[in-house]
Amino acid sequence: MPTTARRRARQSPLAQARLGALALLLVAGIASPAGAQRRRAADARSFRIEETTIADVHAAMRAGTLTCHALVDQYIRRIDAYDKRGPGINAIVVVNPDALRVADSLDARVRREGITTPLHCVPMIVKDNFQTTDLPTTAGSLSLAGFVPARDAFMVRRLREAGAVVLAKSNMAEFAFTPYETVSSILPGYTKNPYALDRVTAGSSGGSAAAVAANLGESALGTDTGNSIRGPSSHLALVGIRSTMGLTSRAGVVPLNLAYDIAGPMARTVADAVAIFQVVAGYDADDPVTEAARTHPTPNYAASLVKDGLRGARLGVLRQAYDASTADREVIAVFGRAIADLRRAGAIVLDSMPIPELDSLFKVQTGECNRFKYDLERWIASNGGRTPVKSLDEIVTSRRFHPSIEPRLTYAQKATTPPEQNPACAAIESRRAGFRVAVGRAMDQLGLDAAIYPTWSNVPRLIGDLNTPAGDNSQIFAPGTGWPAVQVPMGYTRGDSLPAGMTIFGRAWSEPTLFKLAFGYEQATHHRKPPATAPPLLQSISRRN
């Protein structure tokens, strides 16, 4: 990173905002009449960014009552007020010191051309395992500290091309190892759940989820190997999308297990998540798994945002995903109310979708497919020697990682066979194929459009608690089949304080159907509400435009 950028990165977000404002004033000089400036400031004060949507932002910008600079400035102010201070949510690793400069360039473009890109001035939070050319990429690990890639991740590049602003990088479970908590060595302390500061955000995309839930950014990118988009979204009243394997690229994302890894959006509304998904989905020559997307042209996903999208839909309750003695009674009760809401909105909900082969499939012994070492080292090699470590062994030797992940690292070191040559990996893929057949047969026999279940069947754990039931229901069906799943908020437990979420799971390439169902449910219920720990700031959205 150049010296100037390093100096900026060390400044607080508020200091960065002030420097950006000073630069803007110097450029603007006295060209704009004072009266017009006061009018624009008054208009900006009337726009509240808390719980705003992409459509809200664009409507205000088209009306001339909001600038990109003003929007980005206020998100930076909220990060400054709430992330390390105030409630200390601890979701952000680094704020982009160039965010306001990018915002100014977008404002200049609007003055010339109007809004011409779908994500114009959408301030995005990006998980710290996505490559970004203007910010370090560490996957939460001190062993990668200071690494600034030469290329953006595919999804990050798509976002920038669509007009989005990379506002900040978010904390994550180091190397995405755990679905249960968000703690890393790159940032001291845990990321807190803003709905209850003594509770976890789940993992590993907990920083992205906490930031969006607390209105520290408009939307986010996360990754999901077994849970890590949907789990944090469930714990934080967000919408999260795990796509069909092959529809979205992982190029430029630090891998955990490329047989299961997915990257995708997290947002406060279905419409926003779908708008981002529209931009990031599709074929990428740098990720061979997306070859399948060539035969599945990307549709107009916005056409799925139908308010009565549940009318006539056939859904099945996938009890095998969550029916356990440890399930929390309140979560199950909230899910019961969600089923009633689905039926009131016109869906036909079958009480059970049995998969008879499930137990026998997962009793098949496959052996060990230990691929993290190979996937990680291939990613390191793809960066042409720019990373501070060149192998898993060097990471372990460096001791620059959180102590909690040492067992995972040392286990990964034991791998001696590349995944494509490992019979155990082939056996697992064979089992997955059988699993797809079994799940598809069950859905076909009942004529279902999708299956539903609680994303987690227990409430968010207390920070540091790894003993009480976790309740993660995300690890089997979507990752096991490679099929898509959408998480939507379904209500709250513990005195209406802790979010709970529902998963809508479907066949391969059924994203349009899942988006239609999720949007219909969201519009029928409107469960999303902001956390009380990060209220609106008393100051106006901007002191200058």
Buried (B, 14 or more C-beta within 10 A) or exposed (E): BEEEBEEBBEBBBBBBBBBBBEEBEEEEEEEEEEEEEEBBBEBBBEBEBBEBBBEBBBBBBEEEBBBBBBBBBBBBBBBBBBBBEBBBBBBBBBBBBBBBBBBBBBBEBBEEEEBEBBBBBBBBBBBBBBBBBBBBBBBBBBBBEEBBBEBBBBBBBBBBEBBBBBBBBBBBBBBBBBBBBBBBBBBEEBBBBBBBBEBBBBBBBBBBBBBBBBBBBBBBBBBBBBBBBBBBBBBBBBBBBBBBBBBBBBBBBBBBBBBBBBBBBBBBBBBBBBBBBBBBBBBBEEBEBBEBBEEBEBBEBEEBBBEEBBEEBBBBBBBBBBBEEEBBEBBBEBBEEBBEBBEEBBBBBBEEBEBEBBEEBEEEEBEEBBBBBBBBBEBBEBBEEEBBBEBBEBBBEBEBBBEBBEEBBEEBBEBEBEBEEBEBBBBBBEBBEEBBEBBBEBBEEBEBBBBBBBBBBBBBBEBEBEEEBBBBBBBBBBBBBBBBBBBBBBBBBBEEEBBBBBBBBBBBBBBBBBBBBBBBBBBBBEBBBBBEBBBBBEEBBBBBB
